[in-house]
Amino acid sequence: MRALERLRRPRGGTVRVRQAVAGGESGFTLLEALLALAAALTVAAIIPALLSVRPLGADVSVDGFTHLEWRLFLQQLQIELHETERWSTDGATLYLQKWNGDKVSFSLVKSNIIRQVDGTGNETALRHVRAVSYSTGIRGLFVQVTATDGMVYEAFVARAF
C-alpha cells in the first residue's frame, strides 16, 4: 500500500509523520490540466454544430410555413383566449373582447396573420398563410389554416373556464 503520508505510532504515544516518496508516479501538471480542459471545451463547442448540419442538396425550405410557428401561434391564441371575455368571428377575422376593454383581432394580411390591438399595430402572429378560417364554439374556437404550400392545418383552441 502506497501512501503520501504514513502515521507511525511509537510505544511512547507520540505521533510522528513520515513522508513516503512515491516512486515513479507523477500527476498532471497545471499546463496538462489546462490543455485537457481546452480540448474538452472545444469538443463541447463543436458537437451542437455537427448535430445541426443538413446534407448538401436537401430541399428543406427554411423560409416557409413551419410546424413550430404553427404550435407557437396556437399557444399564443390559447393565452389570448384565456384573457378574453367573449369572442366572435366573421370567418376570416377573429375578434376578441378582453376583460380590460381591449379589442384584439387576428386577420390575414398579405400571407401573414396579423394581430392588432384596438385597430393599431401589426404584430405578425403566423407567416406564409394562404387562407384562414375561424369558427366559434362554446368552450373555444376552431382554426383552419392553409399554408402557401397547400397544406391544411386544423386545431381546436379551448378555454379552460
GUGU-665302 format. One record per residue: residue number from 1; residue in one letter; x, y, z of N, C-alpha, C in turn. Coordinates in nm, 2 decimals. Example, Ala and Ser with C-alpha at 12.3 -4.5 7.8 and 13.67 -1.06 7.14 Angstrom:
<recs>
(rec 1,"a",(1.32,-0.57,0.78),(1.23,-0.45,0.78),(1.32,-0.33,0.78)) (rec 2,"s",(1.28,-0.22,0.71),(1.37,-0.11,0.71),(1.29,0.00,0.79)) 
</recs>
This chain:
<recs>
(rec 1,"m",(0.08,-0.12,0.00),(0.00,0.00,0.00),(0.09,0.12,0.00)) (rec 2,"r",(0.07,0.20,-0.10),(0.15,0.33,-0.11),(0.06,0.44,-0.07)) (rec 3,"a",(0.12,0.53,0.00),(0.05,0.65,0.05),(0.15,0.76,0.06)) (rec 4,"l",(0.10,0.88,0.05),(0.18,1.00,0.06),(0.23,1.02,0.20)) (rec 5,"e",(0.15,0.99,0.30),(0.19,1.01,0.44),(0.15,0.88,0.51)) (rec 6,"r",(0.23,0.84,0.60),(0.20,0.73,0.69),(0.22,0.77,0.83)) (rec 7,"l",(0.13,0.73,0.91),(0.13,0.76,1.05),(0.20,0.64,1.12)) (rec 8,"r",(0.29,0.68,1.20),(0.36,0.58,1.29),(0.34,0.61,1.43)) (rec 9,"r",(0.30,0.52,1.51),(0.28,0.54,1.65),(0.38,0.46,1.73)) (rec 10,"p",(0.48,0.53,1.78),(0.57,0.46,1.86),(0.51,0.42,2.00)) (rec 11,"r",(0.58,0.34,2.07),(0.53,0.30,2.20),(0.51,0.41,2.30)) (rec 12,"g",(0.57,0.52,2.28),(0.56,0.63,2.38),(0.43,0.71,2.36)) (rec 13,"g",(0.36,0.69,2.26),(0.23,0.76,2.24),(0.24,0.88,2.15)) (rec 14,"t",(0.36,0.92,2.12),(0.37,1.04,2.03),(0.35,1.00,1.89)) (rec 15,"v",(0.30,1.09,1.81),(0.27,1.05,1.67),(0.38,1.12,1.58)) (rec 16,"r",(0.44,1.05,1.50),(0.54,1.10,1.40),(0.48,1.08,1.26)) (rec 17,"v",(0.50,1.19,1.18),(0.46,1.18,1.04),(0.58,1.16,0.95)) (rec 18,"r",(0.57,1.06,0.87),(0.69,1.03,0.78),(0.64,1.05,0.64)) (rec 19,"q",(0.71,1.12,0.56),(0.68,1.14,0.42),(0.72,1.02,0.34)) (rec 20,"a",(0.63,0.96,0.26),(0.67,0.85,0.18),(0.68,0.90,0.04)) (rec 21,"v",(0.79,0.87,-0.03),(0.82,0.91,-0.16),(0.76,0.81,-0.26)) (rec 22,"a",(0.67,0.86,-0.34),(0.60,0.77,-0.44),(0.70,0.75,-0.55)) (rec 23,"g",(0.74,0.64,-0.57),(0.84,0.61,-0.67),(0.78,0.60,-0.81)) (rec 24,"g",(0.82,0.69,-0.90),(0.78,0.68,-1.04),(0.64,0.73,-1.07)) (rec 25,"e",(0.56,0.77,-0.97),(0.43,0.82,-1.00),(0.43,0.97,-1.01)) (rec 26,"s",(0.36,1.02,-1.11),(0.35,1.17,-1.12),(0.21,1.20,-1.16)) (rec 27,"g",(0.16,1.32,-1.12),(0.03,1.36,-1.15),(0.03,1.46,-1.27)) (rec 28,"f",(-0.08,1.52,-1.30),(-0.09,1.62,-1.40),(-0.03,1.75,-1.36)) (rec 29,"t",(0.04,1.81,-1.45),(0.09,1.95,-1.42),(-0.03,2.04,-1.45)) (rec 30,"l",(-0.01,2.17,-1.41),(-0.11,2.27,-1.44),(-0.13,2.29,-1.59)) (rec 31,"l",(-0.02,2.28,-1.66),(-0.03,2.30,-1.81),(-0.11,2.19,-1.87)) (rec 32,"e",(-0.08,2.06,-1.83),(-0.16,1.95,-1.89),(-0.30,1.96,-1.85)) (rec 33,"a",(-0.34,2.00,-1.73),(-0.48,2.02,-1.70),(-0.55,2.12,-1.78)) (rec 34,"l",(-0.48,2.23,-1.81),(-0.54,2.34,-1.89),(-0.56,2.29,-2.03)) (rec 35,"l",(-0.46,2.22,-2.09),(-0.48,2.16,-2.22),(-0.59,2.06,-2.23)) (rec 36,"a",(-0.61,1.98,-2.13),(-0.72,1.89,-2.13),(-0.85,1.96,-2.12)) (rec 37,"l",(-0.86,2.07,-2.04),(-0.98,2.15,-2.03),(-1.01,2.22,-2.16)) (rec 38,"a",(-0.91,2.27,-2.23),(-0.93,2.34,-2.36),(-0.98,2.24,-2.46)) (rec 39,"a",(-0.93,2.11,-2.46),(-0.97,2.01,-2.56),(-1.12,1.97,-2.53)) (rec 40,"a",(-1.16,1.96,-2.40),(-1.29,1.93,-2.37),(-1.39,2.04,-2.41)) (rec 41,"l",(-1.35,2.16,-2.39),(-1.44,2.27,-2.43),(-1.45,2.28,-2.58)) (rec 42,"t",(-1.35,2.25,-2.65),(-1.35,2.25,-2.80),(-1.45,2.15,-2.85)) (rec 43,"v",(-1.44,2.03,-2.79),(-1.53,1.92,-2.83),(-1.68,1.96,-2.80)) (rec 44,"a",(-1.70,2.02,-2.68),(-1.83,2.06,-2.64),(-1.89,2.17,-2.73)) (rec 45,"a",(-1.80,2.25,-2.78),(-1.85,2.36,-2.87),(-1.88,2.31,-3.01)) (rec 46,"i",(-1.81,2.20,-3.05),(-1.83,2.15,-3.19),(-1.95,2.06,-3.20)) (rec 47,"i",(-1.99,1.99,-3.10),(-2.09,1.89,-3.10),(-2.23,1.95,-3.15)) (rec 48,"p",(-2.27,2.06,-3.09),(-2.40,2.12,-3.14),(-2.40,2.16,-3.29)) (rec 49,"a",(-2.28,2.21,-3.33),(-2.27,2.25,-3.47),(-2.28,2.12,-3.56)) (rec 50,"l",(-2.23,2.01,-3.52),(-2.23,1.89,-3.60),(-2.37,1.83,-3.60)) (rec 51,"l",(-2.45,1.85,-3.50),(-2.59,1.80,-3.49),(-2.68,1.87,-3.58)) (rec 52,"s",(-2.65,2.00,-3.61),(-2.74,2.08,-3.69),(-2.71,2.08,-3.84)) (rec 53,"v",(-2.61,2.00,-3.88),(-2.57,2.00,-4.02),(-2.67,1.93,-4.11)) (rec 54,"r",(-2.71,2.00,-4.22),(-2.80,1.94,-4.31),(-2.72,1.88,-4.43)) (rec 55,"p",(-2.77,1.77,-4.49),(-2.70,1.72,-4.60),(-2.71,1.82,-4.72)) (rec 56,"l",(-2.60,1.82,-4.80),(-2.60,1.91,-4.92),(-2.70,1.86,-5.02)) (rec 57,"g",(-2.77,1.95,-5.08),(-2.87,1.92,-5.18),(-3.01,1.89,-5.12)) (rec 58,"a",(-3.02,1.90,-4.99),(-3.15,1.87,-4.93),(-3.25,1.99,-4.96)) (rec 59,"d",(-3.37,1.96,-5.01),(-3.46,2.06,-5.04),(-3.55,2.09,-4.92)) (rec 60,"v",(-3.49,2.14,-4.82),(-3.56,2.18,-4.70),(-3.58,2.33,-4.70)) (rec 61,"s",(-3.70,2.38,-4.71),(-3.73,2.52,-4.71),(-3.71,2.58,-4.57)) (rec 62,"v",(-3.62,2.67,-4.55),(-3.61,2.73,-4.42),(-3.71,2.85,-4.41)) (rec 63,"d",(-3.74,2.92,-4.52),(-3.83,3.03,-4.51),(-3.96,2.98,-4.57)) (rec 64,"g",(-4.04,2.92,-4.48),(-4.17,2.88,-4.52),(-4.26,2.85,-4.40)) (rec 65,"f",(-4.37,2.80,-4.42),(-4.46,2.76,-4.31),(-4.40,2.65,-4.23)) (rec 66,"t",(-4.38,2.67,-4.10),(-4.32,2.56,-4.02),(-4.41,2.51,-3.91)) (rec 67,"h",(-4.40,2.39,-3.87),(-4.48,2.33,-3.76),(-4.46,2.41,-3.63)) (rec 68,"l",(-4.33,2.45,-3.61),(-4.30,2.52,-3.48),(-4.38,2.65,-3.47)) (rec 69,"e",(-4.38,2.73,-3.58),(-4.46,2.85,-3.58),(-4.61,2.83,-3.56)) (rec 70,"w",(-4.66,2.72,-3.62),(-4.80,2.68,-3.61),(-4.83,2.66,-3.46)) (rec 71,"r",(-4.74,2.58,-3.39),(-4.76,2.55,-3.25),(-4.75,2.67,-3.16)) (rec 72,"l",(-4.66,2.76,-3.20),(-4.65,2.89,-3.12),(-4.77,2.98,-3.14)) (rec 73,"f",(-4.82,2.98,-3.26),(-4.95,3.06,-3.29),(-5.06,3.00,-3.21)) (rec 74,"l",(-5.08,2.87,-3.20),(-5.19,2.81,-3.12),(-5.17,2.84,-2.97)) (rec 75,"q",(-5.05,2.84,-2.93),(-5.02,2.87,-2.78),(-5.06,3.02,-2.76)) (rec 76,"q",(-5.02,3.11,-2.85),(-5.05,3.25,-2.83),(-5.20,3.27,-2.83)) (rec 77,"l",(-5.27,3.20,-2.92),(-5.41,3.21,-2.93),(-5.48,3.16,-2.81)) (rec 78,"q",(-5.43,3.05,-2.75),(-5.49,3.00,-2.63),(-5.47,3.09,-2.51)) (rec 79,"i",(-5.35,3.16,-2.50),(-5.33,3.26,-2.40),(-5.42,3.37,-2.41)) (rec 80,"e",(-5.44,3.42,-2.54),(-5.53,3.53,-2.57),(-5.68,3.49,-2.53)) (rec 81,"l",(-5.71,3.37,-2.56),(-5.85,3.32,-2.53),(-5.88,3.32,-2.38)) (rec 82,"h",(-5.77,3.28,-2.30),(-5.79,3.28,-2.15),(-5.81,3.42,-2.10)) (rec 83,"e",(-5.76,3.52,-2.17),(-5.78,3.66,-2.12),(-5.90,3.73,-2.18)) (rec 84,"t",(-5.99,3.65,-2.25),(-6.09,3.71,-2.32),(-6.23,3.69,-2.26)) (rec 85,"e",(-6.31,3.80,-2.26),(-6.44,3.79,-2.21),(-6.54,3.72,-2.31)) (rec 86,"r",(-6.53,3.76,-2.43),(-6.61,3.70,-2.54),(-6.53,3.71,-2.67)) (rec 87,"w",(-6.57,3.63,-2.76),(-6.50,3.62,-2.89),(-6.61,3.61,-3.00)) (rec 88,"s",(-6.57,3.66,-3.12),(-6.66,3.64,-3.24),(-6.57,3.64,-3.36)) (rec 89,"t",(-6.63,3.60,-3.47),(-6.56,3.59,-3.60),(-6.65,3.62,-3.72)) (rec 90,"d",(-6.59,3.67,-3.82),(-6.67,3.68,-3.95),(-6.62,3.58,-4.05)) (rec 91,"g",(-6.55,3.48,-4.00),(-6.49,3.37,-4.09),(-6.34,3.39,-4.11)) (rec 92,"a",(-6.30,3.50,-4.16),(-6.16,3.52,-4.18),(-6.09,3.60,-4.08)) (rec 93,"t",(-6.16,3.67,-4.00),(-6.10,3.76,-3.89),(-6.16,3.72,-3.76)) (rec 94,"l",(-6.08,3.71,-3.66),(-6.12,3.67,-3.52),(-6.11,3.80,-3.44)) (rec 95,"y",(-6.22,3.82,-3.36),(-6.23,3.94,-3.27),(-6.24,3.89,-3.13)) (rec 96,"l",(-6.16,3.94,-3.04),(-6.15,3.91,-2.90),(-6.18,4.03,-2.82)) (rec 97,"q",(-6.28,4.02,-2.73),(-6.30,4.13,-2.64),(-6.24,4.10,-2.50)) (rec 98,"k",(-6.13,4.17,-2.46),(-6.06,4.14,-2.34),(-6.14,4.19,-2.22)) (rec 99,"w",(-6.10,4.13,-2.10),(-6.16,4.17,-1.98),(-6.13,4.32,-1.95)) (rec 100,"n",(-6.01,4.37,-1.99),(-5.97,4.50,-1.96),(-6.02,4.61,-2.06)) (rec 101,"g",(-6.10,4.56,-2.16),(-6.17,4.65,-2.26),(-6.10,4.65,-2.39)) (rec 102,"d",(-5.98,4.60,-2.40),(-5.91,4.60,-2.53),(-5.98,4.51,-2.63)) (rec 103,"k",(-5.97,4.55,-2.76),(-6.03,4.47,-2.87),(-5.91,4.42,-2.95)) (rec 104,"v",(-5.89,4.29,-2.95),(-5.78,4.22,-3.03),(-5.84,4.15,-3.15)) (rec 105,"s",(-5.77,4.17,-3.26),(-5.82,4.10,-3.38),(-5.70,4.03,-3.45)) (rec 106,"f",(-5.73,3.91,-3.51),(-5.64,3.83,-3.59),(-5.69,3.83,-3.73)) (rec 107,"s",(-5.62,3.88,-3.82),(-5.67,3.88,-3.96),(-5.56,3.85,-4.06)) (rec 108,"l",(-5.59,3.81,-4.18),(-5.50,3.77,-4.28),(-5.47,3.89,-4.37)) (rec 109,"v",(-5.34,3.93,-4.37),(-5.29,4.04,-4.45),(-5.16,4.00,-4.52)) (rec 110,"k",(-5.17,3.99,-4.66),(-5.05,3.96,-4.74),(-4.98,3.83,-4.69)) (rec 111,"s",(-5.05,3.72,-4.68),(-4.99,3.59,-4.64),(-4.94,3.59,-4.50)) (rec 112,"n",(-4.98,3.68,-4.42),(-4.94,3.68,-4.28),(-5.07,3.70,-4.19)) (rec 113,"i",(-5.08,3.63,-4.08),(-5.19,3.65,-3.99),(-5.13,3.76,-3.89)) (rec 114,"i",(-5.20,3.87,-3.89),(-5.16,3.99,-3.81),(-5.25,4.01,-3.69)) (rec 115,"r",(-5.19,4.03,-3.58),(-5.26,4.06,-3.45),(-5.26,4.21,-3.43)) (rec 116,"q",(-5.38,4.27,-3.41),(-5.39,4.41,-3.38),(-5.47,4.43,-3.25)) (rec 117,"v",(-5.43,4.53,-3.17),(-5.50,4.57,-3.05),(-5.57,4.71,-3.07)) (rec 118,"d",(-5.70,4.71,-3.06),(-5.78,4.83,-3.08),(-5.75,4.89,-3.22)) (rec 119,"g",(-5.73,4.81,-3.32),(-5.71,4.85,-3.46),(-5.57,4.91,-3.49)) (rec 120,"t",(-5.48,4.90,-3.39),(-5.34,4.96,-3.42),(-5.24,4.85,-3.40)) (rec 121,"g",(-5.13,4.87,-3.46),(-5.02,4.77,-3.45),(-5.03,4.66,-3.56)) (rec 122,"n",(-4.92,4.60,-3.59),(-4.92,4.49,-3.69),(-4.82,4.39,-3.64)) (rec 123,"e",(-4.86,4.31,-3.54),(-4.77,4.21,-3.49),(-4.80,4.08,-3.58)) (rec 124,"t",(-4.70,4.03,-3.64),(-4.71,3.91,-3.72),(-4.73,3.79,-3.62)) (rec 125,"a",(-4.84,3.72,-3.63),(-4.86,3.60,-3.55),(-4.83,3.47,-3.62)) (rec 126,"l",(-4.85,3.47,-3.75),(-4.82,3.35,-3.83),(-4.79,3.39,-3.98)) (rec 127,"r",(-4.68,3.33,-4.03),(-4.64,3.37,-4.16),(-4.67,3.26,-4.27)) (rec 128,"h",(-4.66,3.29,-4.39),(-4.68,3.20,-4.51),(-4.82,3.13,-4.50)) (rec 129,"v",(-4.92,3.21,-4.50),(-5.06,3.16,-4.49),(-5.13,3.20,-4.62)) (rec 130,"r",(-5.20,3.11,-4.68),(-5.28,3.14,-4.80),(-5.42,3.18,-4.76)) (rec 131,"a",(-5.48,3.10,-4.66),(-5.62,3.12,-4.62),(-5.63,3.08,-4.47)) (rec 132,"v",(-5.72,3.15,-4.40),(-5.75,3.12,-4.26),(-5.90,3.13,-4.24)) (rec 133,"s",(-5.95,3.04,-4.16),(-6.10,3.05,-4.12),(-6.11,3.01,-3.97)) (rec 134,"y",(-6.20,3.09,-3.91),(-6.23,3.07,-3.76),(-6.37,3.03,-3.75)) (rec 135,"s",(-6.41,2.94,-3.66),(-6.55,2.92,-3.62),(-6.55,2.90,-3.47)) (rec 136,"t",(-6.64,2.97,-3.41),(-6.65,2.98,-3.27),(-6.73,2.86,-3.21)) (rec 137,"g",(-6.69,2.82,-3.09),(-6.77,2.72,-3.02),(-6.79,2.77,-2.88)) (rec 138,"i",(-6.86,2.69,-2.80),(-6.89,2.73,-2.66),(-6.77,2.74,-2.58)) (rec 139,"r",(-6.68,2.65,-2.58),(-6.56,2.64,-2.50),(-6.43,2.68,-2.57)) (rec 140,"g",(-6.44,2.73,-2.69),(-6.32,2.77,-2.77),(-6.35,2.80,-2.91)) (rec 141,"l",(-6.25,2.78,-3.00),(-6.28,2.81,-3.14),(-6.19,2.71,-3.22)) (rec 142,"f",(-6.25,2.69,-3.34),(-6.18,2.60,-3.44),(-6.10,2.69,-3.54)) (rec 143,"v",(-5.98,2.65,-3.56),(-5.89,2.73,-3.65),(-5.85,2.64,-3.77)) (rec 144,"q",(-5.87,2.69,-3.89),(-5.82,2.62,-4.01),(-5.73,2.71,-4.09)) (rec 145,"v",(-5.61,2.67,-4.11),(-5.51,2.75,-4.19),(-5.46,2.67,-4.30)) (rec 146,"t",(-5.46,2.73,-4.42),(-5.40,2.68,-4.54),(-5.27,2.75,-4.56)) (rec 147,"a",(-5.16,2.67,-4.56),(-5.03,2.73,-4.58),(-5.01,2.76,-4.73)) (rec 148,"t",(-4.90,2.84,-4.76),(-4.88,2.88,-4.90),(-4.83,2.76,-4.98)) (rec 149,"d",(-4.79,2.65,-4.92),(-4.75,2.53,-4.99),(-4.87,2.44,-5.01)) (rec 150,"g",(-4.99,2.48,-4.97),(-5.11,2.40,-4.99),(-5.15,2.31,-4.87)) (rec 151,"m",(-5.07,2.29,-4.77),(-5.10,2.20,-4.66),(-5.21,2.27,-4.57)) (rec 152,"v",(-5.30,2.19,-4.52),(-5.41,2.25,-4.44),(-5.38,2.20,-4.29)) (rec 153,"y",(-5.39,2.30,-4.20),(-5.37,2.27,-4.06),(-5.49,2.31,-3.99)) (rec 154,"e",(-5.54,2.22,-3.90),(-5.66,2.25,-3.82),(-5.63,2.22,-3.67)) (rec 155,"a",(-5.70,2.30,-3.59),(-5.69,2.29,-3.44),(-5.81,2.34,-3.38)) (rec 156,"f",(-5.83,2.29,-3.26),(-5.94,2.34,-3.17),(-5.86,2.41,-3.05)) (rec 157,"v",(-5.88,2.54,-3.03),(-5.82,2.61,-2.92),(-5.93,2.62,-2.81)) (rec 158,"a",(-5.90,2.55,-2.70),(-6.00,2.55,-2.59),(-5.97,2.65,-2.48)) (rec 159,"r",(-6.07,2.69,-2.41),(-6.06,2.78,-2.29),(-6.09,2.69,-2.17)) (rec 160,"a",(-6.01,2.71,-2.07),(-6.02,2.62,-1.95),(-6.14,2.65,-1.87)) (rec 161,"f",(-6.19,2.78,-1.87),(-6.30,2.81,-1.78),(-6.40,2.89,-1.86)) 
</recs>
